Amino acid sequence: MHFSPTEFCLLNKNLTWLIFSANLFRILPMNFPFRQNFGSFDQEYENSHGNLLKKNVINSSSSKELKLSSLYLHLAHDYDDHDKLFFCDENQFLLRQVPWLIMRTDNYFVPSLFLMQSFDQELIKLFPNKETVFRHLGRYLFHPSNQVWGLITRYYQAYLSKADEKIGSQNRVIDTVKSPFQSAMGQILACTKKENLLPEIEPEKTGLSSEGHHANQTISKAVLITSLYSGYFEKIKNKYWTHPTVNGEVIGVY
């Protein structure tokens, strides 16, 4: 179990971060609502907002009081059209009647809230410049603790700081069936070539580059790859580790 003192700064003394993990049930009090449900909250959860709308158990056009003590909102990447009805104003009337709303999401959906009359006026008061929302979320809400900043800083100083150029690559594939690894990898390499981000290699050579003694050998590039699949990192790292570049550039992949 991890709390914010080790990952995120506390917002104030009365609030804390609780990062869900396998040890969650050891931390939550026995009488905590939904204690037994956390493991089942997903797109298939029978009593989610979207599924209840789909089965017409609840109706956004109804003016009847909604007698529910809790409701699960599935707003993760695999949500369907019924789940997305959360972003329709007519559904907010129903949701306001529910004491407990549990949300699961891995999406950044703040722009959608600005398009809803239920939220836009209050949001405009808080953020006259809409573009500052993301900055505030990243800079203040998820502000790393000193321990995390220490890890970040030491990693940067050890592996990235001395490079002449730094390149970041975030590789996220939602559907690995429609976009298998080799296909996605090909697109990534094609992009780096087209945009002249990374040099070509000499595939027939494993020794020094033919340009190894020219001025270009001093140019170094650090590539930081983030992905849920280590294969992208391994593929690009091995490419530049086992073969020299055609122009003598030194490529480090992390």
Secondary structure, DSSP 4 states (H G I P E B T S, - for coil): -EEGGGSB--SSTT---EE--TTHHHHS-TT-TTTTTGGG-STT-TTBHHHHHHTTSS-TT--S----SEEEEEESTT--TTGGGGGSHHHHHHHTT-SEEEEEE-S--HHHHHT-HHHHHHHHHH-SSTTHHHHHIIIIITPBPHHHHHHHHHHIIIIITT-SEEEEEEE--S-TTTS-HHHHHHHHHHHHHHTT-S--B-TT--S--TTTTSGGGG-EEEEEEEES-HHHHHHHHHHHHHS-BTT--EEEE-
